[in-house]
Amino acid sequence: MLGKILIAAAYAVYVAFWLRVFMHFLVWWGAGRRFAGPRASRGWTSAKAYAFTVLDIVFFGRLFKGGAALWFGEWIFHFSFLLVMLRHLRFFLTPVPDWVWWAQTPGLIAGYLLPLSLAYILVVRLLTKLEKYASPPNVLLLGLVLVISSTGVLMHGWFKPDVVGAKLFVFGILSMKQAALPESLLFVTHFVLVLVLIPFLPTHIFTAPLVMLEARKREQARRVVMHDD
């Protein structure tokens, strides 16, 4: 019975999340068309905008300007999170590609770094005087991810669930073929917390690269206009 409830909840969360992403994209698209400012028209200027946007995304350059201490924790967190997600792809893909197997060891190391980086970020954010970094929603979201990552560490190190059963259950959801829920309270807790997390994920992270690129283009365009004047 619990397995059926979790499967239904997973489908509902999945649909609701992508609906939020789509609505957010529409809002961003409409705002971008209404408030379109000067844009870079020169090829080299536009290329620089793309290059700086990639650097902003990879190295969090704008966040570094706000504080090196927070930037350090955020970069470790996001890089670790990416590796952990790559490691988890083995539960969603059959057959598992070689590059996913290659990511298992880095992802395992990142899995232990993830809760440490989150604890560090929480301390830095709670100590900072900037409200946007220590707002209740941000702290709640970070705390939830911290608990999820901690349960993952516990499952790997001490309370190992049936990994094959877990994959069959997850893959059954993806293929719409019900599979038995693994008899592991920690796995169920981990899975439920992930379902709770998904609705709270900030959907703007999907359009953030586009927003950053637009900002860079306008910034470069203003410099060109001022130089030409």
Summary of the structure (lengths in Angstrom):
residues: 229
radius of gyration: 20.9
end to end distance: 70.9
largest distance: 70.9
contacts: 634
relative contact order: 0.15
helix: 82%
strand: 0%
